[in-house]
Amino acid sequence: MEILEHDLNLLVDKIKNAENFRQTLDGINSIYPFSRYEYIVSSLLSRKILSFEEYLELRDNYINRNLFLHVFEITAPRGFGDTWAFGHLLSVEPELKRPTKKIDPAYKGEYDLYLPYSTGNIKIEVKASRAVDRDKADEPLYVKALSSDSERRFLMNFQQLKPSCCDVFLWIAVYRDCVKYWVLKNTVIKTHHDFTPQHRNESTLDRSRDYEKADIFEGQIMITNANIKSVENYLVESRAIRQAIIEQYES
């Protein structure tokens, strides 16, 4: 959005009496589908400051920078994690399968997917998070959404991590412009220095006392600018997800 604002401001500067135009903008009401941006663009087009071809380029560039912005508009946690994330993941790696009691008679929903493998099915827990601006805590998600090249302070929270219930974790991180994937062995999560209890259990009921990482049945890891390097070695391209799962499982 910052880039679009910058580009439009440069064009508005070319309008005669640009300051008067900006004062008019302050009084514009945005009611879907009409918005402040629609008013600016139509005004620039009518004044021939912006050609139709330049408008199409401006539009295409914005779309390319915000291919996944719509994902930040999904407000229901299950709509994001269980519906969008699983659908997206299975589309980029179709060899991943959903477990059933027919495949695993002991299955009770404790992991999300599995990868058929020669030595047995690899159990995978999938966690997804959206990269948001830490300094816009009270804003809607789509306003806080960050691009992958942003230098602003960010936060991604990977929650309800249960290392004892899977072999490998597959993390999905959604940015405005792309999706990133981390594949991590369960022991990487279990021993991560930022892995902390999320829901209390018998071993971590009193959080004021010291506890071992092994005591945590269900926890979380918040990824920020300060610790993202701790998982950078587990970042993979979508086409390498399957091989990365196997490598982590065997490591």
Buried (B, 14 or more C-beta within 10 A) or exposed (E): BEEBEEBBEEBBEEBEEEEEBBEEEEEEEEEEEEEEBEBBBEBBBEEEBBEEEBBEEBEEEBEEBBEBBEBBEBEEEEEBBBEBBBEBBBEBBEEBBEBEEEEBEEBEEBBBBBBEBEEEBBBBBBBBBBBBBBEBEEEEBBEBBBBBEBEBBBBBBBBEBBBEBBBBBBBBBBBBBBBBBBBBBBEBBBEBEBBBBBEEEEEBEEEEEEBEBEEBBBBBBBBEEEEBEBBEEBBBEBEBBBEBBBBBBEE
